[in-house]
């Protein structure tokens, strides 16, 4: 067996859980992924089976598209709904024009802070392990690119967005920064990945549906 498996990952499992599931189902050891999704996130997770695992870097470097819900008025220490609430502020009212103007500030190449609760290694340890232990994590900044930040719906305090971006972009950090730009703060309430490079979510199957017949060649 050799190829790609496009999975619609459910919430509540890690990307590695999905890898383990396919290892058992296909009875093959060589299974990897082409870019993680946080446990709470859903959507397109690309698994690589057999010799295709050698090509993981190609997918890791691909641009991605997400649909996200930004909940305004509440900031958390993890920039998403899984963390501790740090501050609650009134949201007030915003017009679509005001929201779009704020979004426009984040288009193109931007400098983005890497969240303390991330899988980046600091001194050989995962950053999130240090943060959970109450150890201060050195601030890191990376350059990312936002190609599109489109408002899909405005249903305050929730703002529904579609984001096309480069590899390495933290959507939850983008949500926190956009909330700050609007003056009320915010966090990522829901995230769904819909595209990785040329592959889209409508090509994906669930873990339970996945079989060898769903493998795609990696050209």
N, C-alpha and C positions, 0 to 999 in steps of 0.2 A: 504494500500500500504506500502511495506517495501522492501528496497533494495538499490542497487547502480545504478546510471545513469551515463554512460560515455559520456561526452560531448566534442565535438571539438569546443572549445571556439574561437570565432572570435576576431580580434583586435578591440579595441575601446570601449569595455565594461568591467566593473569590474566583479570579481567573484561573488560579491554580487548581481549585476544586473542579472546574470545567475540564482542565487538562487531565486530571486524575480520572474523571468519569469516562472520558474517551479512551484513555489507556486501558481501562478495565473492559469497556464495551468492545473495543477493537482488538483486545489482547495484543497490544503492541506497546513497547516501551518508548519509542521515539515519537513523542508528541510534545509540541511546544506551542507558544502563542505569539502573535504579531502585535502585541501592545495590550497592556492590562486595562481593565475597567475596575473601578472601586467596587467593593461588595454591594453598596447601595445602588449603584448605577445599573442600567439595563442597556440592551441593544447589541450592536454588532461586535462580536468577538471572533477574531480569525485564529483558528487553530491550524498548526502545521503538522502533518503526519508523515513519518518516514523520512526519506532523504530531503524532503521539502524543508525540514527544520533548519537546514544549512542556509536557507534564504530568509531567515527571520528579519535580518537587518533591513531588507528591502521594504518590508511592511512597517517596521518600527519608524522608518524615516518618512512615511507617507503622510500627506495632509489628511485631515479628518473633519467630519461634520457632526455636530451635536445639536440636539434640541434640549433646552434647559429651562427650568423654572427658577427665577430669582424671586425670593420672598423678601420684600423690603421691610425695613423697620427693626430687624433683629439681626445682630451680629453674634457669631459663635467663635470659639477658639479653633475650630477645625474648618471654618468657612462653609460648613454644610450643616444639615439637620441632625447629624450624629453627635455634635459636640456640645460643650457647655455654653449656655447663653452668657455673653459678656455684657451686652447692652440692648435695651429696647427703647426705640424712639418713635414718635408719631410720624406717620407717613405723609399725611396731608393729601393733596390732589396734584396730579401731574397730567399734562396734556400729552398726546402722542408726539407732538413736535418737540416738547421738552425732553422726552425720553430719547427720541432719535438724535437730538443734538448731543446729549450725554454719550450715547453709543458711538457717535462719530469720533470722539476723542480717542477711542481705543483701536481704530482701524490702522492697518499698516504694521510696521515693526514697532514693538513696544518693549519696555523693560518690565519684567514681571518678577515679583518676589516668589521664591519657592516656599510653599507652606511648610511650617514646622512638622505638621502631620503628613509627611510624604515618605515615599520609599527611597529617597535619595540617601546615599551613605555618607555619614559624618564620622570620621575617625574609625571607619570599618564597621560602624553600626547603623542600622536603619534610623533615619531621622525620627520617624513616628515612635519608635521604642524609647528614644531619649525624651521626647516630648511627654509621653505617657508617664515617664518616671519623674517628671518635674525638672528635668535638666534643660538648661537654656541651650537652644540650638542656634548656632551662628547664622546670621542672615545671609541668604544667597540670592543673587539676582541673575536672571537669564533673559536673553533676547528671544522673543517669540513673534509670530506674525499672525494678525487677525485679518483675514481676507473679507469676511462679511460678518456683520453683527446686526441681524434683522429682527425687528419686533413682530412676532406672530400674533400676539394678543396681549391686551392690557386689562387685567382684572385685579385691581389693587386689593390687597397688598402684593399680589403675584404678578410677575411680568414674565411672559413666555417668549423665549428667544430662540433663534437659530444661529449657530456660530460655525463658520468655516475657518479653520485655523491650521497652523503648522504643527509639526510634532512638538511634544514637550510643553504644550499649552495647558495650564491648570484652569479649567473652567470655573471651579469654585473660587479661585483667586480672582478671576475676571469678574465674577458676580460680586464679590466683596468690594472690589475697586469701583465697579459701576454703582453699587449702592452708596459708597462714600461720595462719588461724584454727584449723586442726586441729593446728598445732604442728609440722608436718613439711615444709611447703612443697609446691609442686607446679607443674605447667605443663599447658597445653592440648595434648593428644596428638592429638585428632581433632575436627573440627567439621563439622557438616552442617546447613544451613539448610533448614527444612521449611515455613516459612510467612512471607509478607510481606503484611501487611494481610489482605484476604479471599482471597488466592491461596495455594494449597497445592502441595506438591511432587508429589502424585499427579496434578496436572494437567500436569506438565512433560514435555517430550520432550528427547532428547539433541540436541546440535548437529548430528549427522549425520542425524537424523530430521527436523529442522526444515524446514518449507516454508511458503509463503504461506498454505496452508490451515490452519495452526496459529495464525494471528494471531487474537487476541481483541480485541473492541472495548473501549476505555477509556471507560466511562460516566461 
